[in-house]
């Protein structure tokens, strides 16, 4: 909106009724001034607002323009206020590739927990496109309690550990990128590991402060015929002592 009236009971009050609920605190990081006469000046520059609850503050960098007018008796009032978020440019491919590899490590580390729900929570809950390596299904929902968790419930039992052998990145914007390439999975028990070479495509999206997988397509490398992975060994039974 373009608000044209100030003071209590106006649209200006309506706007700040909602805004103050975000617990804003602003800090000027750069500014300048233009004085038009004894009673009018323009103050403009950059400020950073901290928003949110005390234990989850989010910084927002923005630009500001204020025109202040003097109405006598030490009373200065704002006659114009323009605030806008600082435009951001997509990070470089080099920076985003580092992020992509960090996110892959998060995913691979989640596999090591053998907790399928932990892995599934890395996937977006709605509008997911997941084409797994060893399933013919097209899974469309992520998070715990979904088909994504069902898939990983079986997969983590193979003790998978992935290593990227070749990769590249396409940056769509600061919140979305495609990470694709080749990885090798070691599967099976510690004394009988089987390597499987495969191709991967991930699309990661930043939702709030969290990176989530929006698309994941994994397939065995053509021509690769992996040996069957031995089933996990059952724990040895302990002999019970007979009672006398």
C-alpha positions, 0 to 999 in steps of 0.5 A, spaced: 500 500 500 501 507 499 499 510 505 497 517 505 495 518 513 499 518 519 497 518 527 493 513 531 486 510 528 489 510 521 492 505 516 499 507 519 497 504 525 494 498 522 501 497 519 505 497 525 500 493 529 502 487 525 509 489 524 511 490 531 509 483 533 515 481 529 519 484 535 523 488 530 530 492 532 533 496 527 540 498 526 543 503 521 549 501 517 550 506 513 547 513 512 547 520 509 543 526 510 540 532 505 538 538 509 532 542 504 531 548 509 531 549 517 525 545 518 526 539 513 531 534 511 532 527 508 535 521 511 537 515 507 541 509 507 541 502 509 539 498 516 539 491 518 532 489 522 533 483 527 526 480 527 523 474 530 523 471 537 529 472 542 531 465 540 530 465 533 532 472 530 533 473 523 537 479 520 534 483 514 538 488 510 534 493 508 534 501 505 531 507 508 529 514 506 525 518 511 523 525 510 522 529 517 519 535 518 519 540 524 512 542 527 515 547 532 516 546 540 521 540 538 516 536 534 519 532 528 514 528 524 515 523 518 512 526 512 515 520 507 518 513 509 520 508 504 523 502 506 525 496 501 529 489 502 536 490 499 536 486 492 540 480 492 544 477 487 545 469 486 551 467 489 557 464 485 557 457 482 563 456 486 560 458 493 554 454 491 558 448 489 561 448 496 554 449 499 551 443 495 557 439 497 555 441 505 548 439 503 550 432 500 554 431 507 548 432 511 544 427 507 550 422 507 551 423 515 543 422 516 544 415 512 549 413 517 544 414 523 540 409 520 534 413 522 529 413 516 525 419 519 531 423 519 533 422 512 526 423 510 526 430 513 531 433 509 525 432 503 520 437 502 513 435 504 509 437 498 510 437 491 516 433 491 519 429 485 523 423 488 526 417 483 530 413 488 535 408 485 532 401 487 525 403 487 520 404 481 516 409 485 515 416 483 515 419 490 511 425 491 511 427 499 517 427 504 518 428 511 517 423 516 511 418 516 511 418 508 513 414 502 520 417 503 521 414 510 518 408 507 524 407 502 529 409 507 527 404 512 529 399 507 535 402 504 539 404 511 539 397 512 544 396 507 549 401 511 550 405 505 555 410 505 556 415 499 562 419 496 561 424 490 566 422 484 564 428 479 559 433 480 557 440 477 552 445 479 547 450 476 544 456 480 537 458 479 537 463 484 540 464 491 534 459 494 535 454 488 540 450 485 541 443 481 547 439 484 548 433 479 554 428 477 556 421 479 557 418 486 559 411 489 555 407 494 559 402 499 553 397 501 553 391 505 556 389 512 563 392 514 567 385 512 563 385 505 562 392 502 560 392 495 561 398 491 555 401 486 557 407 481 550 411 480 548 418 477 545 423 481 541 429 480 538 433 486 534 440 486 535 443 493 531 449 495 532 454 501 525 454 505 526 459 511 533 457 514 533 450 512 535 447 505 531 441 503 531 437 497 525 438 492 527 433 487 532 427 487 533 422 481 538 417 482 540 411 478 545 406 477 550 407 472 549 404 465 553 398 464 554 397 472 552 390 474 552 391 482 553 384 486 548 382 490 548 386 497 549 380 503 543 381 508 545 384 514 547 379 519 543 377 525 546 378 532 549 371 535 544 368 540 547 367 547 546 361 550 542 361 556 545 357 562 541 352 565 537 352 572 539 347 577 
